[in-house]
């Protein structure tokens, strides 16, 4: 076993540990409350992102729809806008990629719905456009970002900024956050 790999692994894990210790816990708790309110008010939660953030959006929608089921509580309606490849590609081809999420929301969003945009940098144009549309339509917005939050932290009603400048580690922590939130919704 190479000591070089051991040192790299330890360094990476220490950076993630440090990031977890510095998360904005009150913002995360606010996100839980917003989603819990959506459950009781029968609102829909829409999620989206690009690349690894798209995978997190899909995973989060799955966990909200199934993993957050709790006895005596309504189920959460959650939809990832990353999952209809035909529709996503049609909007990208016929308009521009920066509209792929906003155009889908235009068909679905209702006032009071919840929109969760995920962007490691906080500056993905398609995420920002969808968040702006969601706010204009009366939705409550939650933004998961990293680095210093980018423009997403200023657009989102509930910004959750992961204080880290490594994209892989930001994505790791976004996945932890979705599991924490789902667990709170199921057990709370």
N, C-alpha and C positions, 0 to 999 in steps of 0.2 A: 504494500500500500504506500502510495506517495504522500510524503508529509506535505507537499505543496497542495494537494487536493484537500487534505484535512484542514489546513489553514484557510483555504478559500471557503470551504463549507462552514467552518466555525465563524468566519468573518460575515458571511451572508446571513447565517442564522442569528448572529448577534445584532446585525442591523435590523432584521425583522423584529426581534425582541424589543429593541429600543423604540422602534416605530410603534409597536403595540402599546408600549408604556406611555406614549405621548399622544394617543388618539383623543379627539374631542368627544368625550363620553356624553356630555350633555346634548350635543348635536345628534349623536347616535340615538340617545333616548328619545329625543324629539321625533326622529324618523320613525321609531317604533310606534309612538303615539299617533302619528299621522296615519300610518298604515292600519293601526287598530281602529281608528275612527273610520277609515275607509271600509273596513270589514263591517262595522255596525251600521253604517249608512248605505251599505250595498253599492259602494263606488268601485270602479275598476282601477287597478294599478297597472300602468304601462311602463315597460322598461326597455332600454336600448343602449347600445354602445358599439364600438368598432373593435375588431380583432379579439384580443383577450377579454376586453370589456363586453363584447357581444356574447362571448361564452359565459361570462359572469351574469349578464342580463338573462340569458336562457336558463341558467342554473337557478338564479334567484326567482324567476317566475315559476319554475317547477317547485321549488321549496315553499314559496308562498302558497301555491295552489294545493300542495299535498302535505309538505312538512309542517305547515303551521296549523293543520287541522287540530282543533281542541274540542273536547266534549262540552256541549252546551253553548258553543259559539258558532256563528255563521262561518262559512268558508270564505276565503279571500279569492276574489276574481283577479287573476294576474295574467297579463299577456306580454310576451316579449315580441317587440317589433322587428327583431333580428331573424325570426324563424321562417317567415314566408319568403323564400328565396326568389320565387317568380315575381312577386310584387316588389320586393326590394330592387331587383334588377330592372324591372320595368320603369320604376320611378327614376333610377339612376340613368338609364338609357334615354328616357323621354324628356327628362328635365336636367337634373344634375345630381351628383352624389350628395351634395350638401342638403338636398331636400328629401332624401329617402325616408326619414323618420317623421318629419313634419307633415308630409303629404299623407302618410298612413294615419297619423293622429287626426288630421282634418276630417277623415271619415268616421272616426270612432269616439273622440273625446267629448265628454260632457262636463259642465261646470261641477266642481267638487271632486272630480277624479284626481288620482295621484299619478304623477309622472316622475319616474326615476331615470335620470340621465347619468351614464357612467363614462368618464373620460379620464384616463390617467393624467394627461396634461391639463385637462380642464379647458382645452381650446379647440376641440374637434368641431368644425363648422356645422356638421349635420346634427350633432347633439345640441349645440347652442341654438340653432334654428328651431329645433323641435321644442326646446325648453321655452323659448320666446313665444312660440305659438301656443303652447300649453298655458302659459300665464295669461295670454290675451283671451283665451277661451274659459278662464276661471278655474283652472286646475291648480292644485297645490304641487309644487315641484321640490324634489329632493335631488341634490347633485352629489355624486361620488367622484372625487378627483384626487389628485396627488400633487407632488411638487409644492407650489405655493397656491394651488387652487385654480389658477387661470381665470378666464372670464366666467367659468361656470359657477365659481363661488359667489360672484356678484349677481348672477341671474337667479340662482336657486333660492327658494324660500327657506329650505333647510340644507345648507351646505355642509358636507362631511368631507373635510380635506385630510388626506393621509399625509402626514409630514415626512415625506421621503422623496428623494430625487432619482431613484432607480425604478424604472418602469416595471420590471419584473416583481420587485418587492411591493410596489403600489398595488399591482394586480393581485399578489398574494393576500394582501391585507383587505382588499375589497371583497375577496371571497370569504375571509374570516368574518368581515362585517355582515355579509348577507346571512351567514350561519348564526351569528349572534342575534341578529334581528329576528330571524325565523324562530329561533329557540325562545326568545322573549315572547313572541306572539303565541307560541304554542303553550308555554308554561305559565304565562302571566295572567 
